[in-house]
Amino acid sequence: MKLADDPEVFRDELADWLEANAPRSLWNTVSTPFQGHWGGRNCAFPSPDHKLWFERCVALGWTAPHWPSEYGGADMPTSHYRVFREALSSRGLPMPLVGTGLTMIGPILLAEGNDAQKAEHLPKIASGEIRWCQGYSEPGAGSDLANLQCKAVLDGDEYVVNGQKIWTSHADKSDWIFCLVRTKFDGKKQGGISFLLFDMNTPGITVRPIQLISGASPFCEVFFEDVRVPASNRVGAENDGWRVAKALLAHERGMVGESIAAGGARLPELQAYNVREHALEVFGKDATGRLADASIRERVVQSEMDQALARITVRRVNEGLKAGQSSGPVSSTLKILGTELNQRRWELGVEIAGPDGLGWSGDAFSDRDRALARQWLRSKGNTIEGGSSEVQRNIIARMLGLPKGA
Ligand SMILES: Cc1cc2nc3c(=O)[nH]c(=O)nc-3n(C[C@H](O)[C@H](O)[C@H](O)COP(=O)(O)OP(=O)(O)OC[C@H]3O[C@@H](n4cnc5c(N)ncnc54)[C@H](O)[C@@H]3O)c2cc1C
């Protein structure tokens, strides 16, 4: 499809295209542009319409619209990509594809991968064929990530990997992993790390899901025993993986902050959740038509204002980055902003629900209220995943040149 040069003309063309091609049953079903299909060998579409929507977008390169068309994208300029996301978001349509492939390893391969790696992996990400997970954290290496001990020893043209990862989100559902391994055992710890890609079906990999307080098992322990990985699957030079890893973390933190600031919920029961509508439903309106409970009203307004400001800030930051401004501690700042905002939002949701918001199981609670309790608990992890808030504050302080210690 030839795109109009002017983003506003494209907006109109896209509106017509969505009218004709986005299945009606999917309209107004999600509340942010970050919810959608995760792809992968084991994927199942929630409905035939979800599949149809995905296939229509893949055909146009619109699962990764801003990527080069040779890798399954649509060469969409950033201005048009923003229009695309706004158009889906304002209609409550799910993104055709979401996940770590698109937001983390894809951008890193575009920047750091060699031609063979780009040709091999990017089209499979854009087509939703392969789902990726992130093998960074280990039992003794979370905030102090450079302390990682999972080792890879070169044997001919293969690495032999032994060790353990932990908190690996969706490792049980993913097809490939991007993994930090130790390839040098002396000297500065950051200088002995390499960045490897491998198939989760490789012999020697064991995955064990971990059950969370929210009742879900979104992440796993992953064990490697003599896992053989072709040396050609290394991104960047041997022992230069720390640089690649940090670049990826900046994408992750920016994405986590941005997606969470957009107000997302992972649970299907809450995908169209709106704090204001919920409050109106519970408390009703006063004689002037306002939300009846004054203190909740104030907090709903504050929550919506914070959300709107976060969205504008994300947009301003992105525009600045595109215009060549230095990124500085931007991804850490966005991560803190988005995650803390999100925690306040779900806290408010649970308070609005009152005793119903503590529902865990049983018919006495609605599906939404049970989901609310789980989402509230899940949000506790937001200020840990992708690097804790304390660590983000350390990064910001360092970049601002603030003195060490309080
Ligand atoms: C929902 C979720 C999903 C995740 N998904 C993945 C994934 O897919 N892949 C992956 O590799 N990892 C993943 N993680 C792991 C995550 O990156 C780590 O949990 C995080 O980096 C913190 O490490 P840790 O858990 O070892 O805590 P620790 O590093 O042990 O930290 C414990 C506490 O000490 C504080 N602390 C530590 N060091 C400092 C310091 N220098 N200054 C001040 N305070 C400090 C921390 O802020 C924290 O409060 C996920 C985590 C969560 C919660």
PDBQT file of the ligand as one rigid body, heavy atoms in Angstrom, charges set to zero:
ROOT
HETATM    1  C1  LIG A 501       7.455  -8.960  36.490  1.00  0.00    +0.000 C 
HETATM    2  C2  LIG A 501       8.918  -9.149  36.270  1.00  0.00    +0.000 A 
HETATM    3  C3  LIG A 501       9.387  -9.609  35.059  1.00  0.00    +0.000 A 
HETATM    4  C4  LIG A 501      10.747  -9.806  34.855  1.00  0.00    +0.000 A 
HETATM    5  N1  LIG A 501      11.160 -10.297  33.642  1.00  0.00    +0.000 NA
HETATM    6  C5  LIG A 501      12.473 -10.542  33.444  1.00  0.00    +0.000 A 
HETATM    7  C6  LIG A 501      12.921 -11.133  32.203  1.00  0.00    +0.000 A 
HETATM    8  O1  LIG A 501      12.112 -11.405  31.291  1.00  0.00    +0.000 OA
HETATM    9  N2  LIG A 501      14.219 -11.391  32.058  1.00  0.00    +0.000 N 
HETATM   10  C7  LIG A 501      15.141 -11.098  33.020  1.00  0.00    +0.000 A 
HETATM   11  O2  LIG A 501      16.315 -11.331  32.801  1.00  0.00    +0.000 OA
HETATM   12  N3  LIG A 501      14.759 -10.560  34.220  1.00  0.00    +0.000 NA
HETATM   13  C8  LIG A 501      13.454 -10.287  34.448  1.00  0.00    +0.000 A 
HETATM   14  N4  LIG A 501      13.038  -9.754  35.652  1.00  0.00    +0.000 N 
HETATM   15  C9  LIG A 501      14.020  -9.566  36.719  1.00  0.00    +0.000 C 
HETATM   16  C10 LIG A 501      14.351  -8.118  37.038  1.00  0.00    +0.000 C 
HETATM   17  O3  LIG A 501      15.148  -7.545  36.036  1.00  0.00    +0.000 OA
HETATM   18  C11 LIG A 501      15.048  -8.121  38.410  1.00  0.00    +0.000 C 
HETATM   19  O4  LIG A 501      14.112  -8.587  39.365  1.00  0.00    +0.000 OA
HETATM   20  C12 LIG A 501      15.524  -6.746  38.798  1.00  0.00    +0.000 C 
HETATM   21  O5  LIG A 501      16.593  -6.343  37.990  1.00  0.00    +0.000 OA
HETATM   22  C13 LIG A 501      15.962  -6.701  40.283  1.00  0.00    +0.000 C 
HETATM   23  O6  LIG A 501      16.867  -7.724  40.567  1.00  0.00    +0.000 OA
HETATM   24  P1  LIG A 501      16.636  -8.716  41.808  1.00  0.00    +0.000 P 
HETATM   25  O7  LIG A 501      15.257  -9.251  41.722  1.00  0.00    +0.000 OA
HETATM   26  O8  LIG A 501      17.753  -9.687  41.817  1.00  0.00    +0.000 OA
HETATM   27  O9  LIG A 501      16.688  -7.793  43.107  1.00  0.00    +0.000 OA
HETATM   28  P2  LIG A 501      18.005  -7.276  43.845  1.00  0.00    +0.000 P 
HETATM   29  O10 LIG A 501      18.985  -6.795  42.835  1.00  0.00    +0.000 OA
HETATM   30  O11 LIG A 501      18.460  -8.332  44.799  1.00  0.00    +0.000 OA
HETATM   31  O12 LIG A 501      17.439  -6.042  44.626  1.00  0.00    +0.000 OA
HETATM   32  C14 LIG A 501      16.740  -6.172  45.876  1.00  0.00    +0.000 C 
HETATM   33  C15 LIG A 501      16.402  -4.779  46.387  1.00  0.00    +0.000 C 
HETATM   34  O13 LIG A 501      17.629  -4.051  46.623  1.00  0.00    +0.000 OA
HETATM   35  C16 LIG A 501      17.607  -2.810  45.939  1.00  0.00    +0.000 C 
HETATM   36  N5  LIG A 501      18.948  -2.505  45.429  1.00  0.00    +0.000 N 
HETATM   37  C17 LIG A 501      19.805  -3.355  44.837  1.00  0.00    +0.000 A 
HETATM   38  N6  LIG A 501      20.946  -2.721  44.492  1.00  0.00    +0.000 NA
HETATM   39  C18 LIG A 501      20.796  -1.441  44.876  1.00  0.00    +0.000 A 
HETATM   40  C19 LIG A 501      21.619  -0.276  44.793  1.00  0.00    +0.000 A 
HETATM   41  N7  LIG A 501      22.840  -0.324  44.234  1.00  0.00    +0.000 N 
HETATM   42  N8  LIG A 501      21.143   0.898  45.286  1.00  0.00    +0.000 NA
HETATM   43  C20 LIG A 501      19.894   0.954  45.852  1.00  0.00    +0.000 A 
HETATM   44  N9  LIG A 501      19.079  -0.107  45.971  1.00  0.00    +0.000 NA
HETATM   45  C21 LIG A 501      19.506  -1.291  45.485  1.00  0.00    +0.000 A 
HETATM   46  C22 LIG A 501      16.667  -3.026  44.764  1.00  0.00    +0.000 C 
HETATM   47  O14 LIG A 501      16.102  -1.802  44.337  1.00  0.00    +0.000 OA
HETATM   48  C23 LIG A 501      15.612  -3.934  45.393  1.00  0.00    +0.000 C 
HETATM   49  O15 LIG A 501      14.667  -3.172  46.100  1.00  0.00    +0.000 OA
HETATM   50  C24 LIG A 501      11.675  -9.532  35.888  1.00  0.00    +0.000 A 
HETATM   51  C25 LIG A 501      11.219  -9.057  37.120  1.00  0.00    +0.000 A 
HETATM   52  C26 LIG A 501       9.857  -8.873  37.334  1.00  0.00    +0.000 A 
HETATM   53  C27 LIG A 501       9.369  -8.369  38.660  1.00  0.00    +0.000 C 
ENDROOT
TORSDOF 0
